[in-house]
């Protein structure tokens, strides 16, 4: 399936990275289909008071903008790649904010929804992410890997379309 059908502004250059100026090895790029994300999120949004979402590894900001528009709540994106961060700033239209930084330098405590396509993270970055979530985050986590460390918090599994897989598992975890 051609991802251009769903992402008309997705360019081959979006998948490449800027000069690597980071300690992270997790710079692979792919996107969830935003409508799939909102399909399962509508079930949960009404039960979350004052939803405020953070997208870790927000890329060019497509999901951030879509969720802010259709979910009608604030969404922040964190991106470590400068080129993708700049593209997200250029596309900003809604109640969104973009942060050019490593997720480890961002406080998760103000948010009650956390999304991360961590299937592309290496083992070290996932370990850092999981421990930061345990330390700072309370709310609904949407992850692409189901870590054993969160087994007591696991809620539900969904399948969504992504640019790399039309039946990709995502896991909802309540912290």
FENTABEL-V408548 format. One record per helix or strand. SS is the DSSP state (H for helix, E for strand). FROM is the first residue (numbers start at 1). TO is the last residue. If there is no record, write none. Layout:
BEGIN
SS	FROM	TO
SS	FROM	TO
END
This chain:
BEGIN
H	3	5
H	12	15
E	32	32
H	34	45
E	52	56
H	62	71
E	74	79
H	82	91
E	96	100
H	103	105
E	113	116
H	118	120
H	123	136
E	140	143
H	148	150
E	154	160
E	162	162
E	168	174
END
